[in-house]
Amino acid sequence: MGGGCGVSGREADVVIVGAGVIGAFAAYYLARAGERVVVLDPDPGGGASAGNAGLLVPSYSRPMAHPQALAEGVRAVLGGGHDITLRRPLRAGTLAWMARFALAARPGRAWRTAPRLAAMAARSLRLYTEFADAERLDIGLRDAGLLAVSRDRRTLDAQRRTAERLARLGVAAEVLDPAAVADAEPGLGPVAGGVRFPGDALLDPLDATRAALTAAERHGAVLVRTAARRIRHVNGQVTGVDTEAGPVAATTVVLAAGTSSVALARSAGVRLPVEPGHGWSLTLPVAEPLLRHAVLDLDAHVVLAQRADRLRLTGGMELGGPPAPPTPERFASLRRTAAGLLPGAALGEPGDQWHGARPMTPDGLPIVRRTRPGLVVATGHGQLGMTLAPATGELIAADLTARSRG
């Protein structure tokens, strides 16, 4: 994967700010369509694209803004949140975002918008396979399926009802009793049952992001390792980007910089309803295959995903407050959850800790649209960045190439 630092005087059809998985696939599809593309990022493939679980999950097609998540948010405000917690002191912007989240979490609304996410997720899964085959690049893709388990029957009943609604959108699911869970995952400890989503998949998130960038460069995109400072615009028309290495002129700017998109969009007079959702992961070395599926512990809200000799544990989300690394207890909790689910596994090695921020919208839907002449925003994918990246990139490329040829 290349990258230079000289940008002053450079011109492009499209400048993409952000080389995470969203920006990488936007660059790939635009470059493949023949557009002159420049990608700007001081740390290509970093951010949330590096440390997530690597899940491709049509089973997550219900947007996060729904009544159950709202109830968890209320518990977080009161100090008893489990899946969602709050950093204090709360910023005014976080409080405003939470108010919009509450409005978006009206009963029934999430299921009215879920078909859009399900269609994008299904499209992305097909595109990942086509991409890996066409470019002959290994992204660690496998049809692992997701197995959601719990020790509590009420929690399982709620997951079963969600699965029934998802089935109407074409998302396959199977309800498993304890014996069937043991057959599917012999290494798991006792649970009350589970719900399996066989259409979900798993990949290596960093490998996939780097592969998309490599393929974009093969097709002519230029990757420049520098940070964007502001969006350039004249009389309402975006004209390029000012970077730490100088200005870059462009007909269109695609803003795909995750949570950093908020400040950059503001420099162009655009306000984005995006809040950083701080997350963390712990990656442990393992000596043997432990899991056949990606496993979601519904009780602790922790995902276990194994790739070769690594087991990645992800879970939790923290909103608000000043940026700060997670406490040691966050990582210790992940390890305890994994040890409880896999009682026979040797998980004592220190492992690699990661933390970062996902771009969260109040309604749980990504922002992928033109917000002013010459500026396309592609952010707010939340927990679905990996799942929706190829479909997002394809959508952006189709729109921009149609406009340039229209």
C-alpha positions as CSV (number, residue, x, y, z in Angstrom):
1,M,0.0,0.0,0.0
2,G,1.6,3.2,-1.2
3,G,1.3,6.7,0.0
4,G,3.1,10.0,-0.4
5,C,3.2,13.4,1.3
6,G,3.3,15.9,-1.6
7,V,-0.1,17.2,-2.4
8,S,0.3,20.9,-3.1
9,G,-1.0,21.7,-6.5
10,R,-2.5,18.3,-7.0
11,E,-6.0,18.1,-8.7
12,A,-8.5,15.3,-8.7
13,D,-12.0,14.5,-9.8
14,V,-12.7,13.2,-6.3
15,V,-10.9,13.7,-3.0
16,I,-11.8,11.2,-0.4
17,V,-11.1,12.3,3.2
18,G,-10.6,9.1,5.3
19,A,-9.0,5.8,4.4
20,G,-11.0,3.6,6.8
21,V,-13.2,0.9,5.3
22,I,-15.9,3.3,4.0
23,G,-13.4,5.6,2.2
24,A,-11.3,2.7,1.0
25,F,-14.3,1.1,-0.9
26,A,-15.5,4.4,-2.2
27,A,-12.0,4.9,-3.6
28,Y,-12.0,1.5,-5.1
29,Y,-15.3,1.8,-7.0
30,L,-14.6,5.3,-8.1
31,A,-11.1,4.5,-9.4
32,R,-12.4,1.4,-11.1
33,A,-15.0,3.6,-12.9
34,G,-12.1,5.8,-14.2
35,E,-12.3,8.7,-11.9
36,R,-9.2,10.5,-10.8
37,V,-9.2,9.8,-7.1
38,V,-7.0,11.1,-4.2
39,V,-7.4,9.6,-0.7
40,L,-6.2,11.6,2.3
41,D,-5.5,10.0,5.7
42,P,-2.5,10.2,8.0
43,D,-3.1,6.6,9.2
44,P,-4.7,4.5,6.4
45,G,-6.8,1.6,7.8
46,G,-6.7,2.9,11.3
47,G,-9.5,4.1,13.5
48,A,-12.6,1.9,14.0
49,S,-11.8,-0.1,10.9
50,A,-8.8,-1.6,12.7
51,G,-10.1,-2.8,16.0
52,N,-13.7,-3.9,15.4
53,A,-14.9,-7.5,15.4
54,G,-14.9,-7.9,11.6
55,L,-18.6,-9.0,11.5
56,L,-20.7,-8.8,8.4
57,V,-24.1,-8.9,10.0
58,P,-27.4,-8.6,8.1
59,S,-28.7,-9.7,11.5
60,Y,-28.0,-6.2,12.8
61,S,-30.4,-4.6,10.2
62,R,-32.7,-3.2,12.9
63,P,-31.3,0.3,13.5
64,M,-30.0,1.0,17.0
65,A,-32.6,3.6,17.7
66,H,-35.4,1.3,19.1
67,P,-37.3,1.2,22.4
68,Q,-35.0,-1.4,24.0
69,A,-31.9,0.6,23.2
70,L,-33.7,3.7,24.5
71,A,-34.3,1.9,27.8
72,E,-30.6,1.0,28.0
73,G,-29.8,4.7,27.4
74,V,-32.1,5.8,30.2
75,R,-30.3,3.3,32.5
76,A,-27.0,4.8,31.4
77,V,-28.2,8.3,32.4
78,L,-29.1,6.9,35.8
79,G,-25.7,5.2,36.1
80,G,-26.9,1.6,35.7
81,G,-26.3,1.1,31.9
82,H,-24.6,-2.1,30.8
83,D,-24.4,-2.1,27.0
84,I,-24.3,1.7,26.8
85,T,-22.5,3.9,29.4
86,L,-22.0,7.6,29.6
87,R,-18.8,9.6,30.2
88,R,-19.3,12.6,32.4
89,P,-19.4,15.5,32.4
90,L,-21.9,15.3,29.5
91,R,-21.4,17.8,26.7
92,A,-24.3,19.9,25.4
93,G,-23.9,18.2,22.0
94,T,-24.2,14.8,23.6
95,L,-27.4,15.8,25.4
96,A,-28.8,17.1,22.1
97,W,-27.9,13.9,20.3
98,M,-29.5,11.8,23.0
99,A,-32.8,13.9,22.7
100,R,-32.8,13.2,18.9
101,F,-32.1,9.5,19.7
102,A,-35.1,9.4,22.0
103,L,-37.3,10.8,19.2
104,A,-36.0,8.3,16.7
105,A,-36.6,5.4,19.0
106,R,-40.3,5.6,18.7
107,P,-42.0,2.1,18.7
108,G,-42.2,0.6,15.2
109,R,-39.9,3.1,13.5
110,A,-36.8,0.9,13.5
111,W,-38.6,-1.9,11.7
112,R,-39.9,0.5,9.0
113,T,-36.3,1.5,8.2
114,A,-34.8,-1.9,8.7
115,P,-35.5,-3.1,5.0
116,R,-33.0,-0.4,3.8
117,L,-30.2,-1.7,6.0
118,A,-31.0,-5.3,5.2
119,A,-30.9,-4.7,1.5
120,M,-27.6,-2.8,1.8
121,A,-26.1,-5.5,4.0
122,A,-27.1,-8.3,1.6
123,R,-25.6,-6.4,-1.3
124,S,-22.4,-5.8,0.6
125,L,-21.9,-9.5,1.4
126,R,-22.1,-10.3,-2.4
127,L,-19.8,-7.4,-3.2
128,Y,-17.1,-8.6,-0.7
129,T,-17.0,-12.0,-2.4
130,E,-16.9,-10.4,-5.9
131,F,-14.2,-8.0,-4.7
132,A,-11.9,-10.8,-3.3
133,D,-12.3,-12.9,-6.4
134,A,-11.8,-10.1,-8.9
135,E,-8.8,-8.5,-7.2
136,R,-7.3,-11.8,-6.0
137,L,-6.8,-10.5,-2.5
138,D,-7.3,-12.3,0.8
139,I,-9.5,-10.5,3.3
140,G,-10.0,-13.4,5.6
141,L,-13.7,-13.8,4.5
142,R,-15.5,-16.8,5.7
143,D,-19.2,-17.8,6.1
144,A,-18.9,-18.3,9.9
145,G,-22.5,-17.3,10.9
146,L,-23.3,-15.5,14.1
147,L,-24.5,-17.4,17.1
148,A,-26.2,-15.3,19.8
149,V,-26.4,-17.1,23.2
150,S,-27.8,-16.3,26.6
151,R,-28.3,-17.9,30.0
152,D,-31.6,-16.1,30.4
153,R,-34.7,-17.3,28.7
154,R,-36.4,-13.9,28.6
155,T,-33.4,-12.5,26.8
156,L,-33.6,-15.4,24.3
157,D,-37.3,-14.9,23.8
158,A,-36.6,-11.2,22.9
159,Q,-33.8,-12.3,20.5
160,R,-36.2,-14.9,19.0
161,R,-38.8,-12.2,18.3
162,T,-36.2,-10.0,16.7
163,A,-35.1,-13.0,14.5
164,E,-38.7,-13.5,13.4
165,R,-39.0,-9.9,12.3
166,L,-35.7,-10.1,10.5
167,A,-36.8,-13.3,8.7
168,R,-39.4,-11.2,6.9
169,L,-36.6,-9.1,5.5
170,G,-34.8,-12.2,4.2
171,V,-32.4,-12.6,7.1
172,A,-32.3,-16.3,7.9
173,A,-32.3,-17.5,11.6
174,E,-32.5,-20.7,13.6
175,V,-33.6,-21.0,17.2
176,L,-31.4,-23.5,19.1
177,D,-32.0,-25.3,22.4
178,P,-29.1,-25.9,24.8
179,A,-28.3,-29.3,23.1
180,A,-28.2,-27.8,19.7
181,V,-26.0,-25.0,20.9
182,A,-23.6,-27.6,22.3
183,D,-23.6,-29.4,19.0
184,A,-22.9,-26.2,17.1
185,E,-20.2,-24.9,19.5
186,P,-18.8,-27.8,21.7
187,G,-16.4,-25.4,23.5
188,L,-19.1,-23.2,25.0
189,G,-20.2,-23.4,28.6
190,P,-23.8,-24.0,29.6
191,V,-26.4,-21.6,28.1
192,A,-30.2,-21.5,28.0
193,G,-30.1,-21.6,24.2
194,G,-29.3,-19.4,21.2
195,V,-30.3,-18.0,17.9
196,R,-28.1,-18.7,14.9
197,F,-27.9,-16.4,11.9
198,P,-26.2,-18.5,9.2
199,G,-26.0,-15.8,6.6
200,D,-23.7,-13.6,8.7
201,A,-20.0,-13.7,7.9
202,L,-16.6,-12.8,9.3
203,L,-13.5,-11.2,7.9
204,D,-10.3,-9.6,9.1
205,P,-11.3,-5.9,9.2
206,L,-7.8,-4.4,8.8
207,D,-6.9,-6.8,6.0
208,A,-10.1,-6.0,4.2
209,T,-9.5,-2.2,4.5
210,R,-6.0,-2.5,3.3
211,A,-7.0,-4.7,0.5
212,A,-9.6,-2.2,-0.7
213,L,-6.9,0.5,-0.6
214,T,-4.5,-1.6,-2.5
215,A,-7.0,-2.4,-5.2
216,A,-8.0,1.3,-5.4
217,E,-4.3,2.1,-6.1
218,R,-4.1,-0.6,-8.7
219,H,-6.9,1.2,-10.5
220,G,-5.2,4.5,-10.3
221,A,-6.2,6.1,-7.0
222,V,-3.5,8.0,-5.1
223,L,-3.2,7.6,-1.4
224,V,-1.6,10.5,0.5
225,R,-0.7,10.1,4.1
226,T,-1.7,13.5,5.4
227,A,-4.5,15.0,7.5
228,A,-7.3,17.2,6.2
229,R,-7.6,20.5,7.9
230,R,-10.7,22.1,6.3
231,I,-13.0,21.8,3.3
232,R,-12.4,24.5,0.7
233,H,-15.4,26.2,-0.8
234,V,-16.2,29.3,-2.8
235,N,-19.7,30.8,-3.2
236,G,-21.3,27.7,-1.9
237,Q,-19.4,25.3,-4.1
238,V,-16.8,22.9,-2.6
239,T,-13.5,23.2,-4.5
240,G,-11.1,20.9,-2.6
241,V,-9.4,20.3,0.7
242,D,-6.7,22.1,2.7
243,T,-4.3,19.5,4.2
244,E,-1.3,19.6,6.4
245,A,0.8,19.1,3.3
246,G,-1.0,21.7,1.2
247,P,-4.2,22.2,-0.8
248,V,-5.8,19.6,-3.1
249,A,-8.3,20.8,-5.7
250,A,-11.3,18.6,-6.6
251,T,-14.6,18.6,-8.3
252,T,-16.1,16.6,-5.5
253,V,-15.0,15.9,-1.9
254,V,-16.2,12.7,-0.2
255,L,-16.1,13.0,3.5
256,A,-15.6,9.5,5.0
257,A,-13.5,10.3,8.1
258,G,-15.7,8.7,10.7
259,T,-16.2,10.9,13.8
260,S,-13.7,13.4,12.4
261,S,-16.2,14.2,9.7
262,V,-18.1,16.4,12.1
263,A,-15.5,19.1,12.4
264,L,-14.5,18.9,8.7
265,A,-18.1,19.2,7.6
266,R,-18.5,22.2,9.9
267,S,-15.7,24.0,8.0
268,A,-18.0,23.7,4.9
269,G,-21.0,25.0,6.8
270,V,-22.6,21.6,7.3
271,R,-23.7,20.2,10.6
272,L,-23.8,16.5,11.0
273,P,-25.8,14.7,13.8
274,V,-22.9,12.3,14.6
275,E,-21.7,11.4,18.1
276,P,-18.6,9.4,18.8
277,G,-19.5,6.0,20.3
278,H,-16.3,4.9,22.1
279,G,-15.6,1.2,21.9
280,W,-12.8,-1.2,22.8
281,S,-11.5,-4.6,21.9
282,L,-9.0,-7.1,23.3
283,T,-7.3,-9.6,20.9
284,L,-5.8,-12.7,22.6
285,P,-3.4,-15.2,21.1
286,V,-4.9,-18.8,21.0
287,A,-3.2,-22.1,20.2
288,E,-6.2,-24.0,18.8
289,P,-9.6,-23.5,17.1
290,L,-12.1,-22.5,19.8
291,L,-15.1,-21.3,17.8
292,R,-16.9,-22.3,14.6
293,H,-19.1,-19.2,14.6
294,A,-18.7,-15.6,15.7
295,V,-20.5,-15.7,19.1
296,L,-22.5,-12.9,20.7
297,D,-23.0,-13.1,24.5
298,L,-26.4,-11.4,24.8
299,D,-26.0,-11.1,28.6
300,A,-22.7,-9.2,28.5
301,H,-23.1,-7.7,25.0
302,V,-19.7,-9.0,24.0
303,V,-18.7,-10.6,20.7
304,L,-16.1,-13.3,20.4
305,A,-14.6,-13.7,16.9
306,Q,-11.7,-16.1,16.1
307,R,-9.5,-15.7,13.1
308,A,-6.7,-18.2,12.9
309,D,-4.6,-17.9,16.1
310,R,-6.3,-14.8,17.4
311,L,-9.5,-14.4,19.4
312,R,-10.9,-10.9,19.3
313,L,-13.3,-9.7,22.1
314,T,-15.4,-6.6,21.5
315,G,-18.2,-5.1,23.5
316,G,-19.8,-2.1,25.1
317,M,-20.2,1.5,24.0
318,E,-19.5,4.8,25.8
319,L,-21.0,8.1,24.8
320,G,-20.2,11.7,25.8
321,G,-17.4,13.2,27.9
322,P,-13.9,14.1,26.9
323,P,-11.9,11.5,25.0
324,A,-10.1,9.1,27.3
325,P,-8.8,5.5,27.0
326,P,-10.9,2.8,28.6
327,T,-10.2,1.8,32.1
328,P,-8.4,-1.5,32.7
329,E,-11.6,-2.9,34.0
330,R,-13.2,-2.6,30.5
331,F,-10.6,-5.1,29.2
332,A,-10.7,-7.3,32.2
333,S,-14.5,-7.5,31.8
334,L,-14.1,-8.7,28.2
335,R,-11.6,-11.4,29.4
336,R,-14.0,-12.6,32.1
337,T,-16.9,-12.9,29.7
338,A,-14.7,-14.9,27.3
339,A,-13.5,-17.2,30.1
340,G,-17.1,-17.8,31.2
341,L,-18.2,-18.7,27.7
342,L,-15.1,-20.8,27.0
343,P,-14.4,-22.5,30.3
344,G,-11.8,-24.9,28.8
345,A,-9.8,-22.3,26.8
346,A,-6.4,-21.0,27.8
347,L,-6.9,-17.2,27.7
348,G,-4.3,-16.0,30.1
349,E,-2.0,-14.2,27.6
350,P,-1.9,-10.4,27.9
351,G,-3.3,-9.7,24.4
352,D,-3.5,-6.5,22.4
353,Q,-5.8,-3.7,23.6
354,W,-7.5,-1.3,21.2
355,H,-10.0,1.6,21.6
356,G,-11.6,3.9,19.1
357,A,-14.8,5.8,18.2
358,R,-17.6,4.7,15.9
359,P,-19.6,7.5,14.2
360,M,-23.2,7.2,15.6
361,T,-26.3,8.9,14.2
362,P,-29.4,9.4,16.4
363,D,-31.6,7.3,14.2
364,G,-29.1,4.5,13.6
365,L,-28.9,5.1,9.8
366,P,-25.7,6.1,8.0
367,I,-25.5,9.5,6.3
368,V,-24.6,8.8,2.6
369,R,-25.7,11.8,0.6
370,R,-24.7,15.1,-1.1
371,T,-25.0,17.8,1.6
372,R,-24.0,20.8,-0.6
373,P,-22.6,21.3,-4.1
374,G,-19.4,19.3,-4.4
375,L,-19.6,17.7,-1.0
376,V,-20.7,14.1,-0.3
377,V,-20.9,12.8,3.3
378,A,-20.4,9.1,4.0
379,T,-20.3,8.6,7.8
380,G,-22.5,7.6,10.7
381,H,-22.4,3.8,10.0
382,G,-22.0,3.1,13.7
383,Q,-21.6,-0.7,14.3
384,L,-22.2,-1.5,10.6
385,G,-19.2,0.1,9.0
386,M,-17.7,-3.2,7.9
387,T,-21.1,-4.6,7.0
388,L,-22.1,-1.7,4.7
389,A,-18.8,-0.5,3.3
390,P,-18.8,-2.1,-0.2
391,A,-22.5,-1.1,-0.8
392,T,-21.8,2.4,0.4
393,G,-18.7,2.7,-1.9
394,E,-20.7,1.4,-4.9
395,L,-23.6,3.8,-4.2
396,I,-21.2,6.8,-4.1
397,A,-19.4,5.8,-7.2
398,A,-22.7,5.2,-9.1
399,D,-24.0,8.6,-8.2
400,L,-20.8,10.5,-8.9
401,T,-20.0,8.8,-12.2
402,A,-23.6,9.3,-13.4
403,R,-23.4,13.0,-12.6
404,S,-20.0,13.4,-14.3
405,R,-21.3,11.8,-17.5
406,G,-24.8,13.2,-17.4
